[in-house]
């Protein structure tokens, strides 16, 4: 990932983290629109550290009161009824569901959940839920009315944000609105509740950054810093905006974006598992004559017979696998050259690998050098699979 890409994705993260339109979904979608590889769940999680630092700075006085009062209430029984001490417990209790499900669904979060079709559907469906909750539910409660049960409901809604496209703030604000909380109160608790989960996820995923061949350490740091600066401005604007406006502009935007994504996927402008398709397909002459022999004439017969004679007279490889020359020279979808050692297409610019058979972008296992299946998380050998299928 280049510095320019990291800056752009950091701006996207900062702009969308606090708005109820899904930051992780936008990172995935914008990368697909621009023809970039999926930045990955690790880059998304780490860049969110920057936006949560913005929350820490913006709510610093409130957070300090919560932390100090909650800590002192562990020894002083009289402080346990204080709202700030209670808020500390509500945040802890509300964080438990996403912590448990986040670890249980880690593999799906990094693969299946990043399908563009799923992101589009969640943008639309949960946007509609947000609109219904914002317009038609009674809004009379403030943060003083929080209880253990309501805090847990908030936490359950937050788990929906494990799916890109749902939106962490959107899901928890929807839950708060369904419980009858006012807009500003629902948003404030949503932001406070997100902090432990996002910080834990971001620091946990730090260990995966070094293994990501696309989004490395430099890109992650740049993206995080940019997300912090943009995020602080956005959160200050949003807290003022929702005091006099509804969430409906975000609902309309979510639905329009979801419909656009589904349309582009349906017409093969975007592929669900990666960037743009159809614009990088090489001309037929660059794909090699062995891929699609021309028909007609004795010359054609000679060309098609020659490889057969060579295969009959030449000595086969010890492993019995086809020689690299039998593999296509380029991926017909992206136009990337095929790496004969792995059997994968490789982007000359970024080094990103793509399996021509599945159409999925993959990473290489640092120990075996084999690609990792994005759905199972297990290494596999595409050359051996291709030989077995013949």
N, C-alpha and C positions, 0 to 999 in steps of 0.2 A: 504494500500500500504506500503510495507516495504521500508526501507532506500535504500537497494540495487536496488529495482525497481525504486525508485525516482531518484537515481543517473544515472541509465541506460537511463531512459526517459529524464533526463536533458541533458545528452550527445547527445541523438538523437535530441532534440530540438535545442541545440547549433550548431550541425553539419548541420542541414537542414534548419534553418530559413532563411538564406541569400542565400543559393543555390536555384536555381529555380526548386526545386523538391518537395516542400510542406512539411513543418514541421508538421502541424496538421495531414496530411495524414499519415506521417511516425509514429507518436505517436500511431495512431489508428492501423496501420498495424503491427508494431513491437509488440504491446501488443497482437494482435491476433495470430501472429506467435509463441509467447512464451506461449500462453495459459492463459494470464492474462486478467482480465476484462478490458473493455474500460475505459481508464483513465478519460474520460469525457471532455466536452467542457470547464468546469470551470478550471480544471487543465491545459489544453492546453493554455487557455487565460492567466492565471496567470503566467505560466512558460515563456511565451513570454515577460513578463516584463523584465526578465533577459537579453534576447537578445536585447531588445530595449535599455536597459542601456548600452550595449556594443556599439550600434550605437551612443548613446549620448557621450560616451567616445571617440570613434574613430573620429567622426566629430565634436568634441567639439568646435574647433575654428570657423568652418563654422556656426555651430548652434548659437554660441554666436553673430557672426556678423549679422545673420539673425534676431535674437530676438532683439538685441539692435537697429539695423537700422530700423526695422519695427516699434518698439515702438516709436522711435524718429520721424519717418515720420508721425505719427498721428498728430503731432503738427507742424512739419517743412515740408512745401510743397516741398521744394527743394530736400528733400531726397526721395520723392515718386517715382522718376524715377530710383533710385539706384537699382541695381539687387538684393541686399539682402533684401531690403524692398519689392520689387515685389515678391520675393521668399516666403516671409511670407504669402502674400495673396494667392499665388498659392497653398501653402500647405493647407491653411484653406479651400479654394474652393474645392480642390481635395479630402478633407476629408469628405465633406458633404454627397456624395452618400452612402459611406459605413456606415456612422453613421445612416442614415435613414433606409437603408435596414437591417442593423445589428439588429436594434430594432424590425423592422417589421417581420423578419424571425427568431427571437430568438428561437422559439419552434422547427422549422425545423432544425436549426443548431445543436441543442442538440439531435436530434433523427434521422429523415429521412436522413439528409446529411451525417451521419456517417456510412452508409451502405457500406460494403467493395466493392460491385460491382460498386457503384457510384464512389467511390474513384479510383478504377482501371480504369474506363472509362475516368475520368477527367485527370488522370495521362497521359494516352495515347493521348487523343484528344488535350489537351492544350500543351502537349509536342510537338506534330506535329506543332501546330500553332507557338510555339516559334521558332522551327527550320526554318519554312518558313519565318517568320519575320526577323530572324537573318541572313539568307543567301541571301534572294532575295529582300529585301527592300533597298532603297538608304539610306546611313548613312552619313549625312552631317551636322546635327544640333547639337548644344551644348546647355547648360542650358541657355545661353544668349537668345536663340531663343524661350524660353518658353513664352506662352501667357495664358490668362485666358481660352480660348477655349481648348488649348492643355493640360493645367493643369486639366481641367474638364474631358477630355477624359482619362487621366491617372487615375483619380479618379473612373471613371466608370469601367475601367479594374480592379482596385483594389477590387471592390465589388465582383468580381468573386471568390476572395479568401475566401469568406464566406463558400464555399464548400470545405471541406478537399480533397486534391488531386490536386487542381488547382495550389496552391502556390501563396502567396501574392507577393513575389519578382518576380516570374515567370510571373504572369499576368501583373503586372505593367511594367516590362521590355519589355514584348511582346508589350504592348501598345506603349511604347516609341520607340521601334524599328520600329513599323508600322508607327509612326509619323516621322521617319527618324533621330532619335537621335542616336549618337554614343554610343557604349556599356557602357563605363565608366559613361557618362552623364546620360544615361537611368537608370543605376543601382543606381547612387548617388541620383537622385530625387526619385526613388522608395523607397529607404531606408528612406529618409527624410519624404516622404509622409506617410509612415507606422507609424511613431512615434505617432502622436496624436491618431490615431485609435487604435493602439495596447495598449498604456497606458490606454486609456479610457476603452477599453474592459477588460483589465486585472484587473483594480481597481473595475470595475463594478461587475466582477465575483468573487471578493474576498468574497462577501457576501454569495456565494453559496458553498464555500469550507467547511465550518463547517457542512453543511448538507450532504456532500458527504461521504458515509460510507467507500468508498474505498480510495480515495485520500484526506487525511485530511491535516491539517495545516502543520505538520512536513514534510510530503512528498512534499507539494507545495513549502515550503521554500527551502528545499534541492534541488529540481528540478530547481528552479529559479536561485539559486546561481551557480549551475553547468552549466546551460545554459548560464549565463553571461560570465563565464570564457572561455568556449569553443567557444561561439559566437564571442567574440572579436578576437580570433585567426583566425576564419574562415573568418570574414569580411575583415580582413587585407590581408589574402591570396587571397580572391576572387577579390578584387580591383586590385591586381597585375596581377592575372591570366587573366582577361578579356582584359587587354591592349594588349595582344599578342595572345589570343586564342578565339575561338568562343564558343557559348553555346551548340554546338552539342553533346559533351560528356554527358551533362545533358539530352538532348533530347533522346539519345539512352538508358540511364539508366531509364528514366521515362517509356518509351515504354516497356522495358524488365520487369520492376517491375509490370506494369499494366497487362501484359499478364500472368505473374506468379500468381498474385492474382486471376485473373479470372479462371485460370486453377485449382488452389487449391480449390476455391469455387465450381467449376463445379464438381469436384471429391469428394466433401464433406470432404475435409481435413480441410477446414476452413468454418465456418458458417458465413454468411454475418453480423449477428448482434452480434457476440461474438468471443470467443477464439477458440481453437482447439476442434474438436469433434472427437469421435471415439476412442480416446486413453484412455479415462477414464471410458468407459462403464464397469460396474461391471459384474461379471459372473452371469449366470442365477440364481444360487442358492441364491445369495445375494439379489435378487429382491423380494423375498417373494413368497410363493406358491399361495397366493391369487391373484396374478397378472396373472399367467399363469398356470392353473391347468394341470397336466399331464393326458394323456388319457389312457383308458384301465383298465379293472379289477374292481372288486367290491370295492376295497379300494379307487379307484378314486371316485366312486359314493358316498361313505360315506363321503369323504372329501368335495365334492362339495355340498352335501345335508346338511351337518352340519351348514354352515353359513346361509342357508335359514331357517333352523329350529330356529336358534338363532334370526334371524331377525323377524320371525313370533311371537316368544314367548316373546322376549325382549321388553321393553318399548322404544318407539322412543324418540329422543331428543325433547325438547319443541319447538325448532325452526324448526323442520322438516328436518334439514340438515343432511347429512350422518356423521356418527361418524368418528373421525380421523383415526380409525383403518381401515376404508374402503379406505383410500387414499394409494397410493403406498408408500412404505417406502423409496425409492430412485428414483432420476431422472434417467431414463434409458439412457440418453445421456451423462450427466456429471458424474453420479455416486454419486452426492451430496445427502445427506439425506434430506427428505422432512420435513419441519417445520410444525407440525400439526396445529399450531395457525394461520399461514398465508396461508398454502397450497402451499408454494414456496420451491424450492430447495435452500439450503444454503451451500456455500463453507465453510467447517470447518476451513480452513486456513485463509481466508480473511474476511469471514462474508458476502461476496457478495451474493445477492439473485438473483434467476433466475426463471422465470415463465415456468414450464414444458410444458404448453399448447402452448405458443407462441414462446418459445425458446429465449426470450429476457432477458437480464440482467436488473434488475429494482432496484430502490431505494425506501425506505419506507418513507411515509409522516410523518414528526415528530409530527404532531398534531393528526392524526387519526390512525397511525400505519399501514395503508394500503399501498400496493405497488402503485407506480405512473406509469401510462401508459406512456412509452417513446415517443409515437407518439402524444398523446393528452395532456399530462401533467396533467391529472386528476387522482385522487385516484380511485381504484376499488377493489372489494372484490372477489378474485379468488375462495374462498370456496363457496360463494353465487352463482357465475356464474356457477361453476361446478354442484351445486345442481339444478339450474334452467335448465341446459342442460340435466339432466337425466329424 
